[in-house]
């Protein structure tokens, strides 16, 4: 496997080209990492869902506050 010059290693490795014992270790490491990420993320997702359910709905506005003629109000700073 060629080494990257900048040390980033951002490419996807070709696991199939590795020797069998090393391939097993790499596949096991990726499998455990993905499982652990989901196990850590699941409680956070549950907490977020409960927080969303617990929030009460608050309307942002009831009226548009339009002038009597119905035309939108133009502020002096936005006139061109």
C-alpha positions in Angstrom: 0.0 0.0 0.0 1.6 3.3 -1.0 1.9 5.9 1.6 0.4 9.3 1.1 2.8 12.2 1.0 0.7 14.5 3.2 -0.2 11.8 5.8 -3.9 12.4 5.3 -4.8 8.9 4.0 -8.2 10.0 2.8 -8.6 7.3 0.3 -10.6 4.0 0.7 -8.2 1.1 1.2 -8.6 -2.0 -1.0 -9.1 -4.5 1.8 -9.4 -7.4 -0.7 -5.7 -7.0 -1.6 -4.5 -7.4 2.0 -3.2 -10.8 3.4 -6.0 -12.9 5.0 -4.9 -12.3 8.7 -4.5 -8.5 8.2 -7.8 -8.4 6.2 -9.6 -10.1 9.1 -8.2 -7.5 11.6 -9.2 -4.6 9.4 -12.7 -5.9 8.7 -13.2 -6.6 12.4 -12.0 -3.0 13.3 -14.3 -1.4 10.8 -17.3 -3.5 12.0 -16.7 -2.7 15.6 -16.2 1.0 14.9 -19.5 1.2 13.0 -21.4 -0.7 15.7 -20.0 1.6 18.4 -20.9 4.7 16.5 -24.5 3.5 16.3 -24.6 2.5 19.9 -23.3 6.0 21.0 -25.7 7.8 18.6 -28.8 5.9 19.5 -29.2 7.5 23.0 -28.6 10.9 21.6 -31.3 10.3 19.0 -33.7 9.2 21.7 -33.0 12.2 23.9 -33.5 14.5 20.9 -36.8 12.8 20.0 -38.0 13.1 23.6 -37.1 16.8 23.6 -39.0 17.4 20.4 -42.1 15.6 21.8 -41.9 17.6 25.1 -41.7 21.0 23.3 -45.0 22.9 23.2 -46.0 24.6 20.0 -45.6 28.4 20.1 -46.9 30.3 17.1 -44.5 32.8 15.7 -47.1 35.4 14.5 -50.9 35.7 14.3 -51.1 38.7 11.9 -49.1 40.2 9.0 -49.5 43.8 10.2 -50.2 45.1 6.6 -51.2 48.7 6.0 -54.8 49.5 5.3 -54.3 49.6 1.5 -52.8 46.1 1.5 -49.5 47.1 -0.2 -46.3 46.0 1.6 -44.5 48.7 3.5 -41.2 49.8 2.0 -38.6 51.2 4.4 -36.5 54.2 3.3 -33.2 52.3 3.6 -34.4 49.7 1.0 -35.6 52.2 -1.6 -33.4 52.3 -4.7 
